C-alpha cells in the first residue's frame, strides 16, 4: 500500500511469472495496470497486449481448498477473473475481492438477501442465476462454504455451455447457399 502512495517498485504476479513494475507516486486503489506481454492476450489487434488479471489470491486459495477434493475441477482465466469449472461447467469465479457464484435462478432472489450478495451486473444487464458476493459475505469459512455449496448444487443441474464451432468465413457462407 505504501508503494502506491509514495511510489516505487512492486512485484506483480502474472501467468508467466513475477514482474517488477514501477508504481507512480499517488497511484489510486483500483488503478488498472497494463503491461505489454504478460497477462491475458487481447486478440483482434495487430499486436498482443497483456492485461493483468486482478483477483484476490487469498480468496482463490480458499476456494481451491474447498473444491480440492472434487474431481473434474479446472481453473481458467475467463472474463478477467479466475474461474473454477466443475464438470466442464462454470461454478464460481474470483474477480478482484469478490466471489461470483453461478446459482440456481430459482434461488436468485433469496441469495440477494444474504450478507454481501449483489446482482452480477457484469455487462450492464443483470443475469439471473449469477451473483457477486463481497468480502463481507465470504470472510468466514462457514459463509464461503455455503456459497460454494449453493454453486455446486446448481452445477449438478446446469447444462454445459455449447462448444463453439470454428467461425466460417463469409465467403464460405455465401458459397454454401448456392
N, C-alpha and C positions, 0 to 999 in steps of 0.2 A: 504494500500500500504506500509506503514512504517513497518508493521508486516513482510512482505515478505523480506524487505531489512535488517531489524535489527533482525528478528526472534521473536518468541513469540507465544502466543495463539490466535487463530481466531475461531469464531463461524461459522460453516458451516451448512446451512440448508439442510436436507436430507428429503426423503419421510417419514421417521419415526420420524421426529422432529430434533431439532438443536443438533449438536455435537461439542464439543470443540476439536480442533486439534492443535497440536504443529507444527508450521511452522519453518523449519530450516533457520538459518541466510543465506541470499543471494539467496533465492529461486527465480527463474526467472518467469516472467509473462508467463502464458500458461502452467506451470508445472501441470501435471495431478496428483491429489491426489487419493490414493486408501485407502479405509477403509474396514475392514472386517465387514460384516453385513449390515450396511446401504447402500443405493444406489440401483442400478439396479442389480438383481441377474444375475450371469453368469452361465448358465446351461451347462451340458455336462461334468462336472468335478465332482469329489467326494464331494467337498465341495462347498457351495455357497459363493461367494465373492461379495462384492459390489463395484460398480464403481460410483463415484459421477458424476452426470449429470450436466454439466456446461451450464447454459443458463442465459441470461440477464433477471432478474426478472422484471425490469422496462419495457423492451420491451414486455415481456409476458403479463404484466398487461395492457399495451396499446392495444395489440391485443385482449385480453379478453374483454376490454371495448368496442372495435369496433364490436366484434362479440356478445356481451352480450345480445342484444335484439332479436337475432335469436333463433329459436327453433332447437333442434337436434344438438347442439354443444357439443362435448365431448372432453376433454383433455386427451391425452395418452402420455406415455413415449415410444417413438419409435426412433430407430436409434440414440440413445444418445441425443435426442432432446425432447422438449416439443411440441407435435403435437396436432393441433386443427383439429378435424374431424368434418365435416359438412355433415349431412345426410349420415352418415356412410362412408364418403369418405374423404381421406386426403385433406386438403385445404391449410393450412400453418403450418410451424414449426418455433420454435425459437431454434437456435443452437448457443451457445455462444452469440456473439453480432449480429448475422446475422438472417435475416428472410429468410426462404426457402419458396418459393411460387410455388404451382402447378398451372400452367397456360396453356392456350390453346397452343398446339405445333405450331399451325399456327402463333401465335404471339410471338414465342420464339425469333427470330432474332430481332424483333422490341424492345422487352423488354431488350435485351442485350445492346442496345444503350442508355438506361436510366442510369442516375447517380447512381453509387453504385452497379449496377447489374453485375453479372458474372455467367458463366456456373456453374451448380451444378455438380461437379466432385467428388462426394462422394465415389464412388467405383473405381475411376481411369478411368472410362468411362463416359463422359458427357451424361446426359439424357435430351433429348429434351422435353420441357414442364415443366421442373423443373429448377428454378433459385435461386441463393443466392443473397440477397440484403444486402449490408453492411450498417453500421450506417449512412453513408453519403446519402444513399437513403431512409432511414426510419426515419431520425431525426425529420422532421416536421410532424405534424398531417396530413397535406394535402398529403404528399408523402406516408405515411404509409396507409392512407385511400385508395389511388389509387392502391396500391399493393393488399390490402385486396379485393377491388372491382374486380380487374382483376382475382384474385384467385376464388372469389365467382361466377363470370360469367362462368368460366370454370367448376366449381363444379356442376353446373346445367346439363352440358353435359357429365361430366365424368362418367365412369362406376365404380360402387363399385368393390373393389377387391374381388376375389372369396374367400369364406370361405374355409380354408384348412381343408380337412377331416383328421382324425387321420391317422398317418402312419401305414401301415400294416407291420407286421414283414416279413422278407424274407421267413421264413418257411411258413407263410400263403400264400404268393405269389406263392411259389412252389406247395403248395397243391391245390390251385385253378386252376392251369394249368393242373392238372391230369384229 
